[in-house]
Amino acid sequence: YGSLQIETPVLDKLAAGGIRGTDGYVCANVCAPSRAGLLTGRHPQRFGFEHNLNKGFPTLPGRLGVPVDQPTIATHLKKAGYRTSLIGKWHVGDSVPGMLPNAKGFDHFFGMHSGSHGYFPTPEKNHLFRNEKPIKKIEHPYLTDWFTHEAISRMTPGEKPFFCFLSYNTPHTPMQAKAKDLARFAHLKGKRRQTYAAMQWCMDQNIGKILNHLREQKLLENTLIVFFSDN
C-alpha cells in the first residue's frame, strides 16, 4: 500500500501483474469468524460463529467452531477432483474431531489448530500437527520458512489439480524475526517496527519461492493465486 518502510517487492510485482482488489471486505474484524466466512462462503453469523473462539466456555463444544456439517471450499473442490491441502493457521475449531482440517475437506494438513504460534518452534515446545499427528521433529527453524517448504511439496504436477490454502500467521504475535531479516531493517526506529518489517519481508520472500517453484514446474500460467488478509 505504498509504505516506504515495509518492503514487499514480490507482492508488489504480483499485484502489478494481476488484479488488485482495492475494495475487498471480510465478514468480521477478528480472524476466526473472518476465516470461517472465507472458508465456507457464508456469513459466519448464520452458523453461530460471531467471535474469536472462546475455549473458556466449553459447555457446547460443537459450537466452538465451524459446525461439523458445514461444507468448506475444500469440501467442494475435493468433490470436483482437486488435491486439497491446508498449511499454517486453522483457527476455526478443534473442540470436536469433526471440526479438524482433515474432516473439513483437506487431504493434507500441516500447521496449528489455534490462532498463533511461536516462530522458533522446538521439539518440546510446539503445538504443530501434520494431519492428526503432533510434530516431534523440527525440520525448519523458522515457522514461515517451514510453512512455505510444506506448501511447495503439495504444489506438484499430477493427474488431479491442486488447491493449497497456505495460511501464514505472520505478522501475528509473538513478534519474532530472523536475525538476518532484522539486520535489513536496523535503520527503522523501534525494535517492534523493525521486527514487523522483517516478518513481512520474510513472508514476501517466501511467496517469491513459491512463484519460482510454480514457474520451474511449468504450473505458474495455469495456477490462480490469491493473496488475502483474514482481517
Buried (B, 14 or more C-beta within 10 A) or exposed (E): EEEEEBBBEBBEBBBEEEEEEEEEEBBBEBBBBBBBBBBBEBBBEEBBBBEEBEEEEEEEBBBBBBBBEBBBBBBBBBEEEBBBBBBBBBBBBBBBEBBBBBBBBBBBBBBBBBBBBBBBBEEEEBBBBEEEEEBEEBEEEBBBBBBBBBBBBBBEEEEEBBBBBBBBBBBBEEBBBBEEBBEBBEEBEEEEBBBBBBBBBBBBBBBBBBBEBBEEEEBBEEBEEEBEEBE
